[in-house]
Amino acid sequence: MANLKEVRNRIKSVSSTQQITKAMKMVSAAKLKRATNAIVQLRPYANKLKELLANLSASLEDGSSPFLEEREPNRVLIIVVSSNRGLAGAFNANVIKTANNLIAEKYGNQLRAGNVSIVAIGKKSQEYYQRRKYNVIGNNNDLYLNLNFENTATITQSIMDGFLKGEYDRVELVYNQFKNAAMQILVAEQLIPVPKPEKKAENKKDTKTTQIDYILEPSKEQIVEQLIPKNIKTQLYKAVLDSNASEHGARMTAMDKATDNAGELLKALKLSYNQARQAAITTELTEIVSGAAALSGA
């Protein structure tokens, strides 16, 4: 009977867990729809702005903007975009692992010299790097409570100011790019200085060129001076929106798998319960028959 009671309690516990995971999956699905709409609307604008700026900056002279100035990366800032909550599978672990690999492969010397700083957007990355005694700048965990361009731009502006003051020579961005609910693409890219497009080798047979010559007023330099800060803020905002949508997709997928696993466990537990119950009934019947036989024999 003790075994039956134990299995019955486990069935109740797993059943309750299954209901919770179902509810969390539904909540994540609703949030995913809103987050997907936000990133789908912004992405074409952000990509076009980045393309436009790349074409313009390719024809500019060095020194036309401080955000185009390549320096020796003695002091590096890594922006790691994670989430505030867990229960999203390997979502947070993967982005932190990607950031750590980036630091180890490109900035190992700077890390040993204590010249790698972290801006964590999301509680999970904030706590991870603080526990490991990294130089974590600020606390941006409240951004997801009111996620909009203005609040993200405030973070970006402080980073840009630090770059202008020489506090960082390079700023890298690591985040999960949203593809669909079941797939996120880990991205590590340079944010500041704004990378110029790579020059392709000339092909004599191909007389076409991909560079676009724009007619600009009042001047190319003045427009680029305004576009570059706007582009940097837009790219970080896009990364945060991508990460936000990826988080809800990853959590929805994780809760779906957890619900399925709970269902399989429930089946196994119910089978064990029925087997134990059948064994208990058989034992009781055997005892009754044996007792009756003993009495009749007496």
C-alpha positions in Angstrom: 0.0 0.0 0.0 2.9 2.3 0.7 4.2 1.8 -2.8 0.7 2.5 -4.2 0.5 5.8 -2.2 4.0 6.8 -3.4 3.1 6.2 -7.1 -0.2 8.0 -6.7 1.5 11.1 -5.3 4.0 11.1 -8.1 1.2 10.9 -10.7 -0.5 13.9 -9.0 2.8 15.8 -9.1 3.6 15.1 -12.7 0.1 15.9 -13.8 0.3 19.3 -12.0 3.6 20.0 -13.7 2.1 19.1 -17.1 -0.7 21.6 -16.6 1.9 24.3 -15.7 4.0 23.6 -18.8 0.9 23.7 -21.0 0.0 27.1 -19.5 3.5 28.5 -19.9 3.6 27.3 -23.6 0.3 29.2 -24.3 1.6 32.3 -22.6 4.9 32.1 -24.6 3.0 31.6 -27.8 1.0 34.8 -27.2 4.1 36.8 -26.4 5.9 35.3 -29.3 3.3 36.7 -31.7 3.7 40.2 -30.4 7.5 39.9 -30.4 7.6 38.5 -33.9 5.5 41.4 -35.2 7.9 43.9 -33.7 11.1 42.4 -35.2 9.5 41.7 -38.6 8.4 45.4 -38.9 11.8 46.7 -37.9 14.2 44.3 -39.7 13.7 45.7 -43.3 14.3 49.2 -42.1 17.4 48.3 -40.0 18.9 46.2 -42.9 18.3 49.0 -45.5 19.8 51.6 -43.2 22.9 49.4 -42.6 23.2 48.8 -46.4 22.8 52.5 -47.2 25.4 53.5 -44.6 27.8 50.8 -45.9 27.7 52.2 -49.4 28.2 55.8 -48.1 31.0 55.0 -45.7 32.9 53.0 -48.3 33.5 56.3 -50.3 34.3 58.5 -47.2 37.8 59.4 -46.2 39.2 58.2 -42.9 38.4 60.5 -40.0 35.0 61.6 -41.4 33.4 60.1 -38.4 34.8 58.9 -35.0 32.6 55.9 -35.2 34.3 54.7 -38.4 37.8 55.0 -36.9 39.5 51.6 -36.5 41.8 51.5 -33.4 44.0 48.9 -31.9 41.5 46.9 -29.7 43.3 47.3 -26.3 40.0 47.9 -24.4 37.0 45.9 -25.5 33.3 46.0 -24.6 31.1 43.0 -25.2 27.3 43.4 -25.2 25.6 40.1 -24.3 21.9 40.0 -24.9 20.1 37.3 -22.9 16.8 37.1 -21.1 15.6 37.8 -17.5 14.1 34.4 -17.0 15.1 30.8 -17.6 13.0 27.7 -18.6 13.9 28.4 -22.2 16.1 25.4 -23.0 19.7 26.3 -23.9 18.8 29.8 -25.0 20.8 31.7 -22.4 23.6 29.1 -22.1 24.2 29.3 -25.9 24.5 33.1 -26.1 26.8 33.2 -23.0 28.9 30.4 -24.5 29.2 32.3 -27.8 30.3 35.4 -26.0 32.9 33.4 -24.0 34.2 31.8 -27.2 34.5 35.3 -28.8 36.5 36.6 -25.9 38.8 33.6 -25.8 39.5 33.5 -29.5 39.9 37.2 -30.2 40.5 39.0 -26.9 42.4 36.6 -24.7 45.2 39.0 -24.1 42.8 41.9 -23.3 41.0 39.6 -20.8 44.2 38.6 -19.0 45.0 42.3 -18.8 41.6 43.1 -17.3 40.6 45.2 -20.4 37.4 43.3 -21.3 34.1 44.8 -20.0 30.6 43.5 -20.3 27.3 45.2 -20.9 24.7 42.6 -20.0 21.1 43.1 -21.3 19.2 40.5 -19.4 19.3 39.1 -15.9 20.8 35.8 -16.8 24.0 37.2 -18.5 24.2 39.9 -15.8 24.3 37.3 -13.0 26.7 35.0 -14.9 29.4 37.6 -15.5 29.0 39.2 -12.1 29.6 35.8 -10.4 32.8 35.4 -12.4 34.1 38.8 -11.4 34.0 40.4 -14.9 33.8 44.2 -15.2 30.0 44.4 -15.7 28.9 47.9 -16.5 25.4 49.1 -15.4 22.2 47.1 -14.9 19.8 46.8 -17.8 17.5 44.1 -16.5 14.5 46.5 -16.5 14.7 47.1 -20.3 12.3 44.1 -21.0 9.7 45.6 -18.8 9.3 48.5 -21.2 11.0 47.5 -24.4 11.1 50.3 -26.9 13.5 52.3 -29.0 14.0 55.2 -26.6 15.0 53.0 -23.7 17.4 50.9 -25.8 18.8 54.1 -27.3 19.7 55.3 -23.8 21.9 52.3 -23.3 23.4 52.7 -26.8 24.2 56.4 -26.2 26.2 55.6 -23.0 28.1 53.0 -25.0 28.8 55.4 -27.8 29.9 58.1 -25.3 32.3 55.6 -23.8 33.8 54.9 -27.2 34.3 58.6 -27.9 36.0 59.1 -24.6 38.4 56.2 -25.3 37.0 53.9 -22.6 36.6 51.2 -25.3 38.4 50.7 -28.6 35.9 48.2 -29.9 32.4 47.1 -29.1 31.1 43.6 -30.0 27.5 42.5 -29.9 26.4 38.9 -29.2 22.7 37.8 -29.4 20.2 35.3 -30.7 18.8 36.2 -34.1 15.2 35.1 -34.5 14.5 32.8 -37.5 11.4 30.9 -36.3 9.9 29.5 -33.1 12.1 26.4 -33.2 15.3 28.0 -34.5 17.5 30.9 -33.3 20.8 31.8 -34.9 23.7 32.9 -32.7 25.3 36.1 -34.0 28.5 37.8 -32.9 29.2 41.0 -34.8 31.2 44.2 -34.4 29.0 47.2 -33.5 31.5 50.0 -33.1 33.5 51.1 -35.0 31.0 50.6 -37.8 32.6 48.0 -40.1 33.1 49.0 -43.6 32.0 46.6 -46.4 34.7 44.3 -47.6 36.3 45.1 -50.9 35.8 42.3 -53.4 38.4 41.4 -55.9 38.0 43.0 -59.3 36.7 40.8 -62.1 37.7 42.0 -65.5 35.0 40.0 -67.2 32.3 41.6 -65.1 32.0 45.4 -65.7 29.1 45.8 -63.3 29.6 47.3 -59.9 27.5 46.9 -56.7 28.3 50.2 -55.2 25.5 52.8 -55.5 26.2 56.5 -56.0 23.6 58.6 -54.2 22.8 62.2 -54.8 22.7 63.8 -51.3 21.9 67.1 -49.9 23.3 69.1 -48.0 26.4 66.9 -48.1 27.5 63.2 -47.8 29.5 64.0 -44.7 26.8 65.7 -42.9 24.2 63.0 -43.6 26.6 60.2 -42.6 27.3 62.1 -39.4 23.7 61.8 -38.5 23.1 58.4 -39.9 25.9 56.6 -38.1 24.6 57.2 -34.5 21.1 56.4 -35.7 22.3 53.2 -37.3 24.2 52.1 -34.2 21.1 52.6 -32.0 18.9 50.9 -34.6 21.2 47.8 -34.8 21.3 47.3 -31.0 17.5 47.8 -30.8 17.1 45.2 -33.6 19.3 42.8 -31.7 17.3 43.2 -28.5 14.0 42.6 -30.5 15.6 39.6 -32.2 16.6 38.2 -28.8 13.2 38.9 -27.3 11.4 37.0 -30.0 14.0 34.2 -29.9 13.5 33.9 -26.1 9.7 33.3 -26.4 10.2 30.9 -29.3 12.8 28.9 -27.3 10.5 28.9 -24.2 7.5 27.8 -26.2 9.5 24.9 -27.7 11.0 24.0 -24.3 7.6 23.9 -22.7 6.1 21.9 -25.5 8.9 19.3 -25.1 8.4 19.4 -21.3 4.6 18.8 -21.7 5.3 15.8 -24.0 7.9 14.4 -21.6 5.4 14.8 -18.7 2.8 12.9 -20.7 5.2 10.0 -21.3 6.1 9.9 -17.7 2.4 9.9 -16.7 1.8 6.9 -18.9 4.7 5.0 -17.3 3.6 6.0 -13.8 0.0 4.9 -14.5 1.2 1.6 -15.8 3.3 1.1 -12.7 0.4 2.1 -10.5 -2.0 -0.4 -12.2 0.6 -3.1 -11.9 1.2 -2.4 -8.2 -2.6 -2.3 -7.6 -3.1 -5.5 -9.5 -0.3 -7.2 -7.4 -1.8 -5.9 -4.2 -5.3 -7.2 -5.1 -3.8 -10.6 -6.1 -1.9 -10.8 -2.8 -5.1 -10.0 -0.9 -7.1 -12.6 -2.8 -4.3 -15.2 -2.2 -4.4 -14.4 1.5 -8.2 -14.7 1.7 -8.2 -18.1 -0.2 -5.3 -19.4 1.9 -7.2 -18.4 5.1 -10.4 -19.9 4.0 -8.6 -23.2 3.1 -6.9 -23.2 6.5 -10.3 -22.8 8.2 -12.0 -25.5 6.2 -9.2 -27.9 6.8 -9.4 -27.2 10.5 
